[in-house]
Amino acid sequence: MNEVSYGGHSPTPEGERGMQPPAEHAAISGSSQELAQQILMGMQHDIEAQIDWRLQQRQGKSRGIDQNEIGVILGSMGIGVPLTAIAGASAGFAGMLVIWVSLVVINVAWARRR
């Protein structure tokens, strides 16, 4: 059916070329598999060590919410809700927009100060 040209040479199995007898080929193949397994295990260990190191770095950077942050968050919400009601009743949407933009600016300024 489909024939592949090998430049005038016909393909021959490994054993017929005189390269290595099949028994030696199996022994070398087994040792190369062991070597490959050792390399893969070493790479896996290195990757796991890198992941552990990165996770430790991220945990060092992340911090919990302290009492001052809780106060600012609750204070902003506590002030924002009644001011929104007052601004909505007296100035409509434009008043509510001014209130919330002001609260955002205050909170961003406070966060940058830290």
CYANA upper distance limits for C-alpha pairs under 8 A (distance plus 0.5 A):
  6 TYR  CA     10 SER  CA      6.66
  6 TYR  CA     11 PRO  CA      7.74
 12 THR  CA     16 GLU  CA      6.81
 12 THR  CA     17 ARG  CA      7.11
 13 PRO  CA     17 ARG  CA      7.23
 14 GLU  CA     18 GLY  CA      7.69
 14 GLU  CA     19 MET  CA      6.87
 14 GLU  CA     20 GLN  CA      7.46
 14 GLU  CA     21 PRO  CA      8.49
 15 GLY  CA     19 MET  CA      6.96
 15 GLY  CA     20 GLN  CA      6.48
 15 GLY  CA     21 PRO  CA      5.92
 15 GLY  CA     22 PRO  CA      6.64
 20 GLN  CA     24 GLU  CA      6.77
 20 GLN  CA     25 HIS  CA      6.46
 21 PRO  CA     25 HIS  CA      6.70
 22 PRO  CA     26 ALA  CA      6.70
 23 ALA  CA     27 ALA  CA      6.90
 24 GLU  CA     28 ILE  CA      6.66
 25 HIS  CA     29 SER  CA      6.42
 26 ALA  CA     30 GLY  CA      6.54
 27 ALA  CA     31 SER  CA      6.84
 28 ILE  CA     32 SER  CA      6.54
 29 SER  CA     33 GLN  CA      6.62
 30 GLY  CA     34 GLU  CA      6.84
 31 SER  CA     35 LEU  CA      6.67
 32 SER  CA     36 ALA  CA      6.49
 33 GLN  CA     37 GLN  CA      6.57
 34 GLU  CA     38 GLN  CA      6.73
 35 LEU  CA     39 ILE  CA      6.71
 36 ALA  CA     40 LEU  CA      6.60
 37 GLN  CA     41 MET  CA      6.55
 38 GLN  CA     42 GLY  CA      6.64
 39 ILE  CA     43 MET  CA      6.66
 40 LEU  CA     44 GLN  CA      6.55
 41 MET  CA     45 HIS  CA      6.64
 42 GLY  CA     46 ASP  CA      6.71
 43 MET  CA     47 ILE  CA      6.62
 44 GLN  CA     48 GLU  CA      6.62
 45 HIS  CA     49 ALA  CA      6.63
 46 ASP  CA     50 GLN  CA      6.68
 47 ILE  CA     51 ILE  CA      6.71
 48 GLU  CA     52 ASP  CA      6.63
 49 ALA  CA     53 TRP  CA      6.63
 50 GLN  CA     54 ARG  CA      6.70
 51 ILE  CA     55 LEU  CA      6.65
 52 ASP  CA     56 GLN  CA      6.71
 53 TRP  CA     57 GLN  CA      6.76
 54 ARG  CA     58 ARG  CA      6.75
 55 LEU  CA     59 GLN  CA      6.69
 56 GLN  CA     60 GLY  CA      6.69
 57 GLN  CA     61 LYS  CA      6.95
 58 ARG  CA     62 SER  CA      6.66
 59 GLN  CA     63 ARG  CA      8.14
 65 ILE  CA     69 GLU  CA      6.60
 65 ILE  CA     70 ILE  CA      7.37
 66 ASP  CA     70 ILE  CA      7.02
 67 GLN  CA     71 GLY  CA      6.68
 68 ASN  CA     72 VAL  CA      6.79
 69 GLU  CA     73 ILE  CA      6.59
 70 ILE  CA     74 LEU  CA      6.54
 71 GLY  CA     75 GLY  CA      6.25
 72 VAL  CA     76 SER  CA      6.43
 72 VAL  CA    107 ASN  CA      8.12
 73 ILE  CA     77 MET  CA      6.87
 74 LEU  CA     78 GLY  CA      6.34
 75 GLY  CA     79 ILE  CA      6.45
 76 SER  CA     80 GLY  CA      6.15
 76 SER  CA    103 LEU  CA      7.17
 76 SER  CA    107 ASN  CA      8.42
 77 MET  CA     81 VAL  CA      6.60
 78 GLY  CA     82 PRO  CA      7.75
 79 ILE  CA     83 LEU  CA      6.66
 80 GLY  CA     84 THR  CA      6.38
 80 GLY  CA     99 ILE  CA      7.66
 80 GLY  CA    100 TRP  CA      7.51
 80 GLY  CA    103 LEU  CA      7.79
 81 VAL  CA     85 ALA  CA      6.96
 82 PRO  CA     86 ILE  CA      6.76
 83 LEU  CA     87 ALA  CA      6.38
 83 LEU  CA     96 MET  CA      8.33
 83 LEU  CA     99 ILE  CA      7.42
 84 THR  CA     88 GLY  CA      6.26
 84 THR  CA     95 GLY  CA      8.23
 84 THR  CA     96 MET  CA      5.76
 84 THR  CA     99 ILE  CA      7.14
 84 THR  CA    100 TRP  CA      8.32
 85 ALA  CA     89 ALA  CA      6.65
 85 ALA  CA     96 MET  CA      8.44
 86 ILE  CA     90 SER  CA      6.71
 87 ALA  CA     91 ALA  CA      5.78
 87 ALA  CA     92 GLY  CA      6.83
 87 ALA  CA     93 PHE  CA      8.40
 87 ALA  CA     95 GLY  CA      5.32
 87 ALA  CA     96 MET  CA      5.88
 87 ALA  CA     99 ILE  CA      8.03
 88 GLY  CA     92 GLY  CA      4.74
 88 GLY  CA     93 PHE  CA      6.52
 88 GLY  CA     95 GLY  CA      6.63
 88 GLY  CA     96 MET  CA      6.11
 90 SER  CA     95 GLY  CA      8.15
 91 ALA  CA     95 GLY  CA      5.29
 91 ALA  CA     96 MET  CA      8.06
 92 GLY  CA     96 MET  CA      7.09
 93 PHE  CA     97 LEU  CA      6.58
 94 ALA  CA     98 VAL  CA      6.78
 95 GLY  CA     99 ILE  CA      6.83
 96 MET  CA    100 TRP  CA      6.81
 97 LEU  CA    101 VAL  CA      6.51
 98 VAL  CA    102 SER  CA      6.50
 99 ILE  CA    103 LEU  CA      6.78
100 TRP  CA    104 VAL  CA      6.62
101 VAL  CA    105 VAL  CA      6.69
102 SER  CA    106 ILE  CA      6.68
103 LEU  CA    107 ASN  CA      6.64
104 VAL  CA    108 VAL  CA      6.54
105 VAL  CA    109 ALA  CA      6.55
106 ILE  CA    110 TRP  CA      6.66
107 ASN  CA    111 ALA  CA      6.58
108 VAL  CA    112 ARG  CA      6.64
109 ALA  CA    113 ARG  CA      6.69
110 TRP  CA    114 ARG  CA      7.26
